[in-house]
Amino acid sequence: MTEKSYGLLKGKKGIIFGPLNEQSLAWHIALACHREGAAFAISNIKMAFRLGKVDKLSTLCGDAPLITCDASRSEELEVAFNELKNKLGKADFIVHSIGMSSNVRKMRPYQDLNYEWFHKTLDVSALSLHRIISQALKADAINDGGSIVALTYIGGQRTFSRYSDMGDAKALLESIVRSYGYRLGKRGIRINTVSQSPTKTTAGTAIKGFDRLYEFAEKTSPLGNAGAEDCADFVMTLLSDLTRKVTMQNLYHDGGFSSVGISDAILEELYGPGE
Ligand SMILES: NC(=O)c1ccc[n+]([C@@H]2O[C@H](COP(=O)([O-])OP(=O)(O)OC[C@H]3O[C@@H](n4cnc5c(N)ncnc54)[C@H](O)[C@@H]3O)[C@@H](O)[C@H]2O)c1
């Protein structure tokens, strides 16, 4: 991560959903927001406050207010956005960095999914974005000209054999970004997804065979995998005024992975050195 501040978010306020520990994408996004001069609240579920290191992050970010909230529950979001307004005022940006699938974690085969878990995957990983935006609007907690960013994975666009029902959740998440983006445009509010490289986080490493997936992406991407700190720097541009006409996009932040068919490194891995 660049240590230099560009002051990109000076005077801006926001809320970041999903930092758990030092590995989390949202952890690095919070540090970068702090570096760029934003004031923001940090939100997660109760269990994350107990098991994660959210308090430490708050301290690192100048005692950023902490808001406990299950983003799959509208009534908790309603309270959360009122709390945000009381503690900080209206938001100029919202970051959604939330994902969870019990089917992936417990390695249920796609043809034998537990449907209760499937519903939960969709609710927590995708519908939560819809709920967050709806409650922010209802609470009058987001400013005109604001920016919303959600984290996604290329498994929402193409089949990745181990990504299971998370692929469906990401496809839905990206669709919600388009559907809501159209409506938010009337207020100059932008919304985009960042499609990030495989990253060694708690959610990422819950995927069976994650290390192989990570290595495959590393060997395929001309620039190599994008790390969590790289992701945070990219997200800063999307939260800043520099991207005020970018909306409803799924932006690949993956070292070029999404545009490559096959690379020499993968061919050599499969067939050994040769022509
Ligand atoms: N790690 C990767 O390889 C990778 C790649 C692309 C996209 N992403 C996406 O990035 C986002 C962040 O994941 P991460 O990799 O930083 O892992 P992470 O485990 O650090 O973050 C996931 C967060 O979701 C939170 N969460 C779970 N249920 C919630 C709920 N009901 N309400 C509110 N928060 C809840 C967790 O507490 C946790 O903080 C996810 O959307 C994930 O799918 C991750």
The ligand as a Gaussian input file, in Angstrom:
#p B3LYP/6-31G(d) Opt

LIG

0 1
 N      -10.631000     -13.242000      -0.183000
 C      -10.850000     -13.383000      -1.470000
 O      -10.205000     -14.195000      -2.156000
 C      -11.887000     -12.526000      -2.137000
 C      -11.813000     -12.321000      -3.535000
 C      -12.798000     -11.547000      -4.148000
 C      -13.820000     -10.988000      -3.379000
 N      -13.854000     -11.206000      -2.031000
 C      -14.964000     -10.619000      -1.261000
 O      -14.459000      -9.658000      -0.365000
 C      -15.420000      -9.467000       0.673000
 C      -14.701000      -9.470000       2.023000
 O      -14.194000     -10.752000       2.303000
 P      -12.707000     -11.001000       2.834000
 O      -12.067000     -11.892000       1.837000
 O      -12.074000      -9.746000       3.216000
 O      -12.969000     -11.951000       4.111000
 P      -13.312000     -11.616000       5.646000
 O      -13.680000     -12.933000       6.220000
 O      -12.219000     -10.874000       6.271000
 O      -14.601000     -10.665000       5.550000
 C      -15.921000     -11.137000       5.432000
 C      -16.729000     -10.335000       6.439000
 O      -18.138000     -10.567000       6.298000
 C      -18.662000     -10.363000       7.612000
 N      -20.042000     -10.868000       7.715000
 C      -20.465000     -12.166000       7.644000
 N      -21.783000     -12.203000       7.829000
 C      -22.200000     -10.930000       8.030000
 C      -23.472000     -10.342000       8.281000
 N      -24.602000     -11.078000       8.367000
 N      -23.535000      -8.999000       8.433000
 C      -22.412000      -8.224000       8.358000
 N      -21.199000      -8.729000       8.119000
 C      -21.091000     -10.070000       7.957000
 C      -17.685000     -11.173000       8.467000
 O      -17.840000     -10.944000       9.853000
 C      -16.375000     -10.692000       7.902000
 O      -15.917000      -9.546000       8.572000
 C      -16.458000     -10.572000       0.514000
 O      -17.562000     -10.062000      -0.206000
 C      -15.719000     -11.580000      -0.346000
 O      -16.586000     -12.428000      -1.076000
 C      -12.901000     -11.946000      -1.388000

